[in-house]
Amino acid sequence: MNGFNAKGSGVGQDSAAVAKRSVSLDGNAIRKILADQQIDPYVIYDTARCSFADRLFQPVVHEDVDDIRLWLLDRWPDPPRFTSEVFDCDDFAIMFKSFATLFTYYRQARLPLAIGIAWGVFPQINPDLHALNFAITPNNKAVWFEPQDLLQPGARWRTGIIPTRIDRIVC
């Protein structure tokens, strides 16, 4: 699966995606989407390892994440740089999820965006345990993205991120 790019990943604003956007997702729907993509069912269906803070979520289109990124950079022109243990991958993922929630609040959306945090192994990025963000799109796909990439000038989506193991999901 490609990363969060509009071309080739089914994430763009086509008419079917716009129509499905009004559909809400609950935790069970998100679990099914992740399980359908061969994410370990033990993690996905274990409430200790897969948690949902809200009852319903709104699917995410590419423009949502890009809007959040631009909104974040406008308010935080000098974002932190990676600092081992102090501000590393989990902190970037938590920060992006938090800013996505704040962005949704200010936009006065009816539901939070289906953006979460995953801890697992993403060999395209790191052979060890790593944290990054994911989003559930209107066409019921999980897309994985590296929040650290989004905070760089001229950032582009990293493509080809596919987990080989997930240890924890929070949405």
Secondary structure, DSSP 8 states (H G I E B T S, - for coil): ---S-TTTSS-S--HHHHHHHTS-EEHHHHHHHHHHTT--HHHHT-TTTEE-SSSEEB---HHHHHHHHHHHHHH-SS----BTTTB-HHHHHHHHHHHHHHHHHHTT-SS-BSEEEEEEEETTTEEEEEEEEEEE-TTS-EEEE-HHHHTSTT---------SEEEEEE-
